[in-house]
Amino acid sequence: MTDTALPADRHSATRRATMIGAIAVLLWATLALFTSSTGAVPPFQLMAMTFGIAFLFCCLKWAKDAVAVGRGAFAFFRQPWPVYAIGIGGLFLYHLFYFVALDHAPAVEASLIAYLWPLLIVLFSALLPGEKLYWQHVAGAAIGMGGAVILLLARGAPAADQPVGDLLGYGAAFACAFTWSIYSVLSRRFGSAPTDLVGAFCGVTALLGFISHGLVEETVWPADAWQWLAIVALGIGPVGAAFFVWDYGVKKGDIKALGAISYASPLISTLLLIATGKAEASMAVLLGCLAIVGGAVLAARDLYLKK
């Protein structure tokens, strides 16, 4: 069944939800830039602070709803345990891997590898009931992975004294891509869970980040106002509002279209890092980015050729 076969009102609602979800793509494109601007704040502490900021804004919204609706405003908390497992696990693990990747690998390479998740969303969503996996999905994924390999090989063979942290960073970036793609596809199975529930996920993720920070890290506060501003910006945008619009989009919009739109993120993110002097342009970065974006476009070919 094509989109044109859908009732006009349903098609319009799906398109609107997809556009709302696409706002997250623009916000996430700033994630690497803001994260690299937070100074020496360790990953778990950064997770606790940014998700804590997002949770505080959610609490303000819930308080406003409680005044207007009463106790019934919190009925959305009653959900099956898998909803919480998927939501909390997805947010906590994704950001754990992402922050570790940026802390142990160059920002451009780590970001481009992590941004393989749009390709994986296309692949995994094709395996959902009623969907099929076609050659362009496999070929596009292979080309995208090739782009990541180009970035890794451009650094040359690891020297004997090369820090193990670089390898840890690349591994975390790959884990990040798989975590977010799985979370996004599984979230669609629980489309009835309201988007307000994302606020609870943020709160628990902030708590887990705080506990983990106390166990394995030493507290390092931001050194200046710009680092504080970057942390607040993270909590409001890519670690805050982005999750709400993305949740709404993947549940009520076209998840494959969102995957295709997400392919703009690695390019925008890389250009932001280069424009702000946090990374240098190189032929390897260009080729890697073109391969990842090109493979993604091929994987979503049916979206662009749909009549």
Backbone hydrogen bonds, N-H to C=O, Kabsch-Sander energy under -0.5 kcal/mol:
donor,donor_aa,acceptor,acceptor_aa,energy
5,A,2,T,-1.2
6,L,3,D,-1.4
11,H,7,P,-2.8
12,S,8,A,-2.3
13,A,9,D,-2.0
14,T,10,R,-2.4
15,R,11,H,-2.4
16,R,12,S,-2.4
17,A,13,A,-2.4
18,T,14,T,-2.2
19,M,15,R,-2.2
20,I,16,R,-2.2
21,G,17,A,-2.4
22,A,18,T,-1.8
23,I,19,M,-0.7
23,I,20,I,-1.2
24,A,21,G,-1.3
25,V,22,A,-0.7
26,L,22,A,-1.1
27,L,23,I,-1.8
28,W,24,A,-3.0
29,A,25,V,-1.3
30,T,27,L,-1.4
31,L,28,W,-1.6
34,F,30,T,-2.6
35,T,31,L,-2.7
36,S,32,A,-2.4
37,S,34,F,-1.0
38,T,35,T,-1.5
41,V,38,T,-1.0
46,L,42,P,-2.6
47,M,43,P,-2.5
48,A,44,F,-2.6
49,M,45,Q,-2.5
50,T,46,L,-2.6
51,F,47,M,-2.3
52,G,48,A,-1.6
53,I,49,M,-1.9
54,A,50,T,-2.0
55,F,51,F,-2.5
56,L,52,G,-2.1
57,F,53,I,-1.7
58,C,54,A,-1.7
59,C,55,F,-2.4
60,L,56,L,-1.7
61,K,57,F,-1.6
62,W,58,C,-2.8
63,A,59,C,-2.5
64,K,60,L,-1.9
65,D,61,K,-2.1
66,A,62,W,-2.5
67,V,63,A,-1.8
68,A,64,K,-1.6
69,V,65,D,-3.3
70,G,65,D,-0.6
70,G,66,A,-1.4
73,A,70,G,-2.1
74,F,71,R,-1.8
75,A,72,G,-1.6
77,F,74,F,-1.5
78,R,75,A,-1.8
79,Q,77,F,-1.5
83,V,80,P,-1.3
84,Y,80,P,-0.9
85,A,81,W,-2.5
86,I,82,P,-2.7
87,G,83,V,-2.2
88,I,84,Y,-2.8
89,G,84,Y,-0.5
89,G,85,A,-1.9
90,G,86,I,-2.4
91,L,87,G,-2.1
92,F,88,I,-2.7
93,L,89,G,-2.2
94,Y,90,G,-2.0
95,H,91,L,-1.8
96,L,92,F,-2.2
97,F,93,L,-2.7
98,Y,94,Y,-2.4
99,F,95,H,-2.7
100,V,96,L,-2.2
101,A,97,F,-2.4
102,L,98,Y,-2.3
103,D,99,F,-1.6
104,H,100,V,-1.4
105,A,101,A,-1.0
110,A,106,P,-2.6
111,S,107,A,-2.3
112,L,108,V,-2.5
113,I,109,E,-2.3
114,A,110,A,-2.4
115,Y,111,S,-1.9
116,L,113,I,-1.7
117,W,114,A,-1.3
119,L,116,L,-0.6
120,L,116,L,-1.9
121,I,117,W,-2.3
122,V,118,P,-1.9
123,L,119,L,-2.1
124,F,120,L,-3.2
125,S,121,I,-2.8
126,A,122,V,-1.3
127,L,123,L,-0.5
127,L,124,F,-1.1
128,L,125,S,-1.3
131,E,128,L,-2.2
134,Y,132,K,-0.6
137,H,134,Y,-1.0
138,V,134,Y,-1.3
139,A,135,W,-3.0
140,G,136,Q,-2.3
141,A,137,H,-2.0
142,A,138,V,-2.3
143,I,139,A,-2.4
144,G,140,G,-2.3
145,M,141,A,-2.5
146,G,142,A,-2.0
147,G,143,I,-1.8
148,A,144,G,-1.5
149,V,145,M,-2.1
150,I,146,G,-2.2
151,L,147,G,-1.6
152,L,148,A,-1.8
153,L,149,V,-3.1
154,A,150,I,-1.8
155,R,152,L,-1.2
156,G,153,L,-1.9
162,Q,159,A,-1.6
166,D,163,P,-1.2
167,L,163,P,-0.6
168,L,164,V,-2.1
169,G,104,H,-0.6
169,G,165,G,-2.4
170,Y,166,D,-2.1
171,G,167,L,-2.4
172,A,168,L,-2.4
173,A,169,G,-1.8
174,F,170,Y,-2.0
175,A,171,G,-2.3
176,C,172,A,-2.2
177,A,173,A,-1.8
178,F,174,F,-2.0
179,T,175,A,-2.4
180,W,176,C,-2.2
181,S,177,A,-1.7
182,I,178,F,-2.2
183,Y,179,T,-2.4
184,S,180,W,-2.4
185,V,181,S,-2.1
186,L,182,I,-2.6
187,S,183,Y,-1.9
188,R,184,S,-0.8
188,R,185,V,-0.6
189,R,185,V,-0.5
189,R,186,L,-1.1
190,F,186,L,-0.5
190,F,187,S,-1.3
191,G,188,R,-1.0
193,A,190,F,-1.7
197,L,194,P,-1.6
198,V,195,T,-2.1
199,G,196,D,-1.5
200,A,196,D,-0.5
200,A,197,L,-0.7
201,F,197,L,-1.6
202,C,198,V,-2.3
203,G,199,G,-2.0
204,V,200,A,-2.4
205,T,201,F,-2.4
206,A,202,C,-2.3
207,L,203,G,-1.9
208,L,204,V,-2.7
209,G,205,T,-2.4
210,F,206,A,-2.2
211,I,207,L,-2.5
212,S,208,L,-2.6
213,H,209,G,-2.3
214,G,210,F,-2.1
215,L,211,I,-1.4
216,V,212,S,-2.1
217,E,213,H,-2.2
228,W,224,D,-1.7
229,L,225,A,-2.5
230,A,226,W,-2.0
231,I,227,Q,-1.9
232,V,228,W,-2.5
233,A,229,L,-2.6
234,L,230,A,-2.1
235,G,231,I,-2.3
236,I,232,V,-1.9
237,G,233,A,-2.6
239,V,234,L,-2.7
240,G,237,G,-1.6
241,A,236,I,-2.3
242,A,237,G,-2.3
243,F,240,G,-1.2
244,F,240,G,-0.9
245,V,241,A,-2.0
246,W,242,A,-2.1
247,D,243,F,-2.1
248,Y,244,F,-2.0
249,G,245,V,-2.1
250,V,246,W,-2.9
251,K,247,D,-1.4
252,K,248,Y,-2.1
253,G,249,G,-2.6
255,I,253,G,-0.8
258,L,254,D,-2.3
259,G,255,I,-1.9
260,A,256,K,-2.3
261,I,257,A,-2.7
262,S,258,L,-2.1
263,Y,260,A,-1.2
264,A,261,I,-1.8
265,S,262,S,-1.8
267,L,263,Y,-0.6
268,I,264,A,-2.5
269,S,265,S,-3.2
270,T,266,P,-2.3
271,L,267,L,-2.4
272,L,268,I,-2.2
273,L,269,S,-2.1
274,I,270,T,-2.5
275,A,271,L,-2.8
276,T,272,L,-1.7
277,G,274,I,-1.3
278,K,273,L,-2.3
279,A,273,L,-1.0
286,L,282,S,-2.2
287,L,283,M,-2.9
288,G,284,A,-2.7
289,C,285,V,-2.5
290,L,286,L,-2.6
291,A,287,L,-2.4
292,I,288,G,-2.3
293,V,289,C,-2.7
294,G,290,L,-2.9
295,G,291,A,-2.6
296,A,292,I,-1.8
297,V,293,V,-2.3
298,L,294,G,-2.1
299,A,295,G,-2.3
300,A,296,A,-1.3
301,R,298,L,-1.7
303,L,300,A,-1.6
304,Y,300,A,-1.1
305,L,301,R,-2.0
306,K,302,D,-0.7
